[in-house]
């Protein structure tokens, strides 16, 4: 248990409960109307995506087992088989023991050609959409937050703001009495420790606040170490 009575076991298996934003300084990230640590919010999003994927998988399984689903899949598989055969057997355009046909004027083949055209058009539209989205993302204005080592955050910034979503949240979470900084890398964590030391020496904090902020710094250092290890593994 942490100082706020919340289980700090493995994030993947423990129950995640909402935190009191005004009492718990680690409650820095909003998700679905509640406040959590950044790691907890990310885990809740992951769990939601897992549930959604399982739901979509179940929907597809039910569809494939239905009569109309079986007919559609049989049609799709036959279409793919014929396309593969036609691509590798040029003689398929010829009638048995006869000349090659110019247009293959059979209703069944005309339907096949229309399916090929629609499939190619769909592929082109999908690729074009992905290309436009990529270009849009590359043109997006970047977050102006600068890390202590000098490099700038490269994430797209919030529309009408100068920072990205993460650094906007960090700005909102700053204490009016004592700002420990972003605590997002070893350098900024060291700065946070020095600021806390200065506040303690100057008598600006109550003992309970010192304990809470010390725990916050420990948690940030642990998160940064995990992020560093994950980057090293990649």
C-alpha positions, 0 to 999 in steps of 0.5 A: 500500500502507498501512503494513500491506501492504494495497492501498488502491486503489479500494474497488470493484475491489480485493481485500479481505483480512482485517486483524489486529485487534491489529496494525492499528488500522483493523480496527474492523468485524467481518464474517463472522468477519473484521476490516476497516475500516468501509468494507471491511466495507460493500463486502463486504456490498454485494458479497454483496448483488450476488451474491445479487441475481444468483443470485435473478435467475438462479433466476427466469430458469430458472423462467420458461423451465420449462414450469410457469413459462410456464404460471403466467406465462400464467395471471397475464397473462390474470388481469391482462388480464381484471381490467383489462377487467372494471374498465373494461367494466361490461357484461361482467356481462351475457350477450350480448343479455341482462340483467345477471347478479347473481352470475355463477355460472360456475365460471370466474368464481368462480375469478376472484373468489377470485383477486381476494379472495386478491390483495386479502388479500395486499396488505392483509397486506403493508401491515399488516406494513409498518405494524407494522414502521414503528411498531416501528422508531419506538418503538425506543429510540435510541442515546445517543451524543452527537456533539461538535456536541451532537446525539444519534445517532438509530439504534436501539440494540442490545437491552440496550445504550445504543448502536447497533451502530456505536457499540458497535463503536467502543467495543469498538475503543477503545485502553486506552492511548490513546482517540482518540475516535469520529473520525466528524466533523471536530470529533471528528477534531480532538480525536483529533489533539489527544489524539495530540499530547498523548500524543506530548509526554508520551512515552506512545507508541512511534514505530511506534504514532505512525505507525499512529495518524497513519495511522488519523486520516488514514483517518478524515478521508478517510472523513468527507470522503467522507461529507460529499461524499455528503451534499452530492450528495444 
